[in-house]
Amino acid sequence: MKLNKLEDSFKQALYDLNLIVGRLIVLELFVENSKEIIDKDEKLGHPLVVTYLIFSDVTLKEDVNNKVSTGEYLLHRSNLSDEVNMILSREYLFQIAQAYEIVETFLYNQVSEFINSKNSLQLFIDQRSNVSSTKSIRKALKTFSDRKNNRHLLNIIRSNCDIYSEYERSNIYDLDFGQWYEMFSEVRHCITHSKMAMTPELKDSHDAFFKKHFRIKKYDDKEILYIERLEALTLFSRIADFVLLIHKAISKECFQIDVNLESIKPILKMINNKTADN
């Protein structure tokens, strides 16, 4: 039963990540096709798009006079490519932030099942806490004082799972997944709390990992976090790699189950079928 729960959270994480990647590719295809049509259509006037935000004072009577608008947003042929690239980058980044939430949920699910299956691991939880179920363990994990970037969850895995501790730094990418996850966390913070404006923490603390995926662009006189298609897809692949490593390590430690690419084929098939049905 517990193994099924580990597999369920693994399968859900992969399904959600796969859905994000598929929809991003669809978005890019439609946006790029539209851009190509605009480029070739000489009949389109200038500017290409004029729009603005309309709002009202809700304390006044609703009528035509109770309307005001912001300044115009203008799209010209001259800034079409830059705007399209920025729009796509913003959507990639929004979905990267969403992917972080998916991974965070996955980590809590996996670690909660891990602790529930290993009574000795209850020492990580305040002894006054109720640890009678994975739900209560999950709640207790949320009370840890040092939860920044989910370090408490990774510390538990790192300290108790031989596979993770062995391959966290020494792997086919020579990638330190611990530091990589810190970068991932700071990127999510930048996207959700800084409107993608570069933060000192992201710019200075994780420079090497940051440069593998992201760029910095000037936009409206600000330094903005920016990513392109190939870098975004590579990052989503690394996220899935990380998810598999965690699941592989915990499954081995809890149930002596060897998770590998062959063993997860049924799960991948189920994900493909579910995606096709949607």
C-alpha positions as CSV (number, residue, x, y, z in Angstrom):
1,M,0.0,0.0,0.0
2,K,2.8,2.4,1.0
3,L,4.7,1.5,-2.2
4,N,1.6,2.3,-4.2
5,K,1.5,5.7,-2.6
6,L,5.2,6.3,-3.5
7,E,4.4,5.3,-7.1
8,D,1.3,7.5,-7.2
9,S,3.2,10.6,-6.2
10,F,6.0,9.8,-8.7
11,K,3.5,9.2,-11.4
12,Q,1.5,12.4,-10.6
13,A,4.7,14.5,-10.7
14,L,5.8,13.1,-14.1
15,Y,2.3,13.6,-15.5
16,D,2.1,17.2,-14.4
17,L,5.6,18.0,-15.7
18,N,4.8,16.3,-19.0
19,L,1.6,18.3,-19.4
20,I,3.5,21.6,-18.8
21,V,6.1,20.7,-21.4
22,G,3.5,19.7,-24.0
23,R,1.4,22.8,-23.5
24,L,4.4,25.1,-23.7
25,I,5.4,23.5,-27.1
26,V,1.8,24.0,-28.3
27,L,1.9,27.7,-27.2
28,E,5.2,28.3,-28.9
29,L,4.0,26.7,-32.2
30,F,0.9,28.9,-32.3
31,V,2.8,32.1,-31.3
32,E,5.6,31.5,-33.8
33,N,3.1,30.6,-36.6
34,S,1.1,33.8,-35.8
35,K,4.3,35.9,-35.9
36,E,5.2,34.4,-39.3
37,I,1.7,35.2,-40.7
38,I,2.1,38.8,-39.4
39,D,5.5,39.1,-40.9
40,K,4.2,38.1,-44.4
41,D,0.9,40.0,-44.3
42,E,1.7,43.4,-45.8
43,K,-1.9,44.5,-45.5
44,L,-1.7,44.7,-41.7
45,G,-1.5,48.3,-40.6
46,H,0.7,50.0,-37.9
47,P,0.7,49.4,-35.0
48,L,-0.2,45.8,-35.0
49,V,-1.8,45.8,-31.6
50,V,-3.2,48.6,-29.5
51,T,-4.7,47.8,-26.1
52,Y,-5.1,49.1,-22.6
53,L,-6.6,48.3,-19.3
54,I,-10.1,49.6,-18.4
55,F,-11.3,49.9,-14.9
56,S,-13.9,51.8,-12.8
57,D,-14.5,53.4,-9.4
58,V,-16.8,50.8,-7.7
59,T,-18.1,53.4,-5.2
60,L,-19.8,55.4,-8.1
61,K,-22.7,54.6,-10.3
62,E,-22.0,52.3,-13.1
63,D,-22.3,54.3,-16.4
64,V,-20.2,55.4,-19.3
65,N,-18.5,58.2,-17.3
66,N,-17.2,55.7,-14.7
67,K,-14.5,54.3,-16.9
68,V,-10.9,55.1,-17.1
69,S,-8.0,53.4,-18.9
70,T,-4.2,53.0,-18.4
71,G,-1.7,54.1,-21.0
72,E,-1.7,52.1,-24.3
73,Y,0.3,49.0,-25.0
74,L,1.6,49.2,-28.5
75,L,3.0,46.4,-30.6
76,H,4.8,47.3,-33.9
77,R,6.6,45.3,-36.4
78,S,9.8,46.8,-35.1
79,N,9.3,45.3,-31.6
80,L,7.4,42.2,-32.7
81,S,10.3,39.7,-32.3
82,D,11.4,41.1,-29.0
83,E,7.9,41.1,-27.5
84,V,7.2,37.5,-28.8
85,N,10.4,36.3,-27.2
86,M,9.7,38.0,-24.0
87,I,6.1,36.7,-23.8
88,L,7.4,33.1,-24.4
89,S,10.1,33.6,-21.8
90,R,7.6,34.8,-19.3
91,E,5.3,31.8,-19.9
92,Y,8.3,29.4,-19.6
93,L,9.2,31.0,-16.3
94,F,5.7,30.9,-15.0
95,Q,5.6,27.2,-15.7
96,I,9.0,26.7,-14.1
97,A,7.6,28.2,-11.0
98,Q,4.6,25.9,-11.3
99,A,7.0,23.0,-11.7
100,Y,8.7,24.0,-8.4
101,E,5.3,23.6,-6.7
102,I,4.9,20.2,-8.3
103,V,8.3,19.0,-7.0
104,E,7.7,20.5,-3.6
105,T,4.4,18.5,-3.3
106,F,6.3,15.4,-4.6
107,L,9.1,15.8,-2.0
108,Y,6.6,16.1,0.9
109,N,4.7,13.1,-0.3
110,Q,7.8,10.9,-0.7
111,V,9.4,12.0,2.6
112,S,6.2,11.5,4.5
113,E,5.8,8.0,3.2
114,F,9.5,7.4,3.9
115,I,9.2,8.4,7.6
116,N,6.0,6.5,8.0
117,S,7.7,3.3,6.8
118,K,10.8,3.8,8.9
119,N,10.0,4.1,12.6
120,S,13.6,5.1,13.3
121,L,13.1,8.2,11.2
122,Q,10.6,9.6,13.7
123,L,13.5,11.2,15.4
124,F,13.4,13.9,12.7
125,I,9.9,14.9,14.0
126,D,9.2,16.6,17.3
127,Q,8.3,13.8,19.6
128,R,5.2,15.7,20.7
129,S,3.9,15.6,17.1
130,N,1.3,13.1,16.0
131,V,3.1,10.8,13.5
132,S,0.4,8.1,13.2
133,S,-0.2,8.7,9.5
134,T,1.5,10.2,6.5
135,K,-0.9,13.2,6.7
136,S,0.2,13.9,10.3
137,I,3.8,13.4,9.4
138,R,3.5,15.8,6.5
139,K,1.9,18.4,8.9
140,A,4.8,17.9,11.3
141,L,7.3,18.4,8.5
142,K,5.7,21.8,7.9
143,T,6.6,22.9,11.4
144,F,10.4,22.6,10.9
145,S,12.2,25.9,11.7
146,D,14.6,25.7,8.8
147,R,12.4,24.9,5.8
148,K,14.0,27.4,3.4
149,N,14.1,25.9,-0.1
150,N,12.9,22.6,1.4
151,R,16.4,21.9,2.8
152,H,14.9,19.9,5.7
153,L,13.4,17.4,3.2
154,L,16.6,17.0,1.2
155,N,18.6,16.6,4.5
156,I,16.4,13.7,5.5
157,I,16.8,12.0,2.2
158,R,20.5,12.8,2.0
159,S,21.2,11.4,5.5
160,N,19.2,8.2,5.1
161,C,19.2,7.2,1.4
162,D,22.5,5.8,0.1
163,I,21.5,6.1,-3.6
164,Y,20.7,9.8,-3.2
165,S,23.8,10.6,-1.2
166,E,26.0,8.8,-3.7
167,Y,24.6,10.4,-6.8
168,E,23.6,13.8,-5.6
169,R,26.9,15.2,-6.7
170,S,28.5,12.3,-8.7
171,N,26.2,11.6,-11.7
172,I,26.1,11.6,-15.5
173,Y,25.9,15.4,-15.6
174,D,28.5,16.1,-12.9
175,L,25.7,18.2,-11.4
176,D,25.4,19.0,-7.7
177,F,21.6,18.5,-7.4
178,G,21.6,20.0,-3.9
179,Q,23.0,23.3,-5.2
180,W,20.9,23.0,-8.4
181,Y,17.8,22.7,-6.3
182,E,18.8,25.8,-4.3
183,M,19.1,27.7,-7.7
184,F,15.7,26.3,-8.7
185,S,14.2,27.6,-5.5
186,E,15.7,31.0,-5.9
187,V,14.4,31.2,-9.5
188,R,10.9,30.3,-8.3
189,H,11.2,33.1,-5.7
190,C,12.3,35.6,-8.3
191,I,9.4,34.7,-10.6
192,T,6.7,34.8,-8.0
193,H,7.8,37.5,-5.7
194,S,10.1,39.9,-7.8
195,K,8.1,40.0,-11.0
196,M,11.1,38.3,-12.7
197,A,13.4,41.2,-11.8
198,M,16.9,39.8,-10.9
199,T,17.6,39.3,-7.2
200,P,21.0,39.6,-5.6
201,E,20.6,36.1,-4.2
202,L,20.0,34.6,-7.6
203,K,22.6,36.6,-9.4
204,D,25.4,36.0,-6.9
205,S,24.8,32.8,-5.1
206,H,24.3,30.3,-7.9
207,D,26.1,31.8,-10.8
208,A,27.4,28.6,-12.3
209,F,24.1,26.7,-12.2
210,F,22.2,29.8,-13.3
211,K,24.2,30.3,-16.5
212,K,23.4,26.8,-17.6
213,H,19.7,27.6,-18.0
214,F,19.0,31.3,-17.8
215,R,20.0,34.7,-19.1
216,I,19.6,38.3,-18.0
217,K,17.9,40.8,-20.3
218,K,17.3,44.5,-20.1
219,Y,13.5,45.2,-20.3
220,D,11.9,48.5,-19.3
221,D,15.3,49.6,-17.8
222,K,15.3,46.5,-15.5
223,E,17.4,43.4,-15.4
224,I,14.9,40.6,-16.0
225,L,15.2,36.8,-15.7
226,Y,15.0,35.4,-19.2
227,I,15.0,31.9,-20.7
228,E,14.6,30.4,-24.2
229,R,13.0,27.2,-25.4
230,L,16.0,24.8,-25.4
231,E,17.2,26.0,-22.0
232,A,13.6,25.7,-20.6
233,L,13.2,22.1,-22.0
234,T,16.6,21.2,-20.6
235,L,15.6,22.5,-17.2
236,F,12.4,20.5,-17.3
237,S,14.4,17.4,-18.1
238,R,16.7,18.0,-15.1
239,I,13.6,18.4,-12.9
240,A,12.3,15.0,-14.1
241,D,15.8,13.5,-13.5
242,F,15.7,14.9,-9.9
243,V,12.2,13.4,-9.3
244,L,13.4,10.0,-10.6
245,L,16.5,10.1,-8.4
246,I,14.5,10.9,-5.3
247,H,11.9,8.2,-6.0
248,K,14.6,5.6,-6.8
249,A,16.5,6.4,-3.6
250,I,13.4,6.2,-1.3
251,S,11.9,3.1,-3.0
252,K,15.2,1.3,-2.4
253,E,15.6,2.4,1.2
254,C,12.0,1.6,2.2
255,F,11.1,-1.5,0.2
256,Q,14.4,-2.7,-1.4
257,I,12.8,-2.0,-4.8
258,D,15.1,-1.3,-7.7
259,V,13.5,1.5,-9.6
260,N,15.1,1.9,-13.1
261,L,14.1,3.0,-16.6
262,E,12.8,-0.4,-17.4
263,S,10.7,-0.7,-14.2
264,I,9.0,2.7,-14.8
265,K,7.8,1.9,-18.3
266,P,4.3,0.9,-17.1
267,I,4.1,4.2,-15.3
268,L,5.2,6.1,-18.4
269,K,2.7,4.2,-20.5
270,M,-0.1,5.2,-18.1
271,I,1.0,8.8,-18.3
272,N,1.0,8.7,-22.1
273,N,-2.5,7.2,-22.2
274,K,-3.9,9.7,-19.7
275,T,-2.4,12.6,-21.6
276,A,-3.9,11.3,-24.9
277,D,-7.3,10.9,-23.3
278,N,-7.2,14.6,-22.2
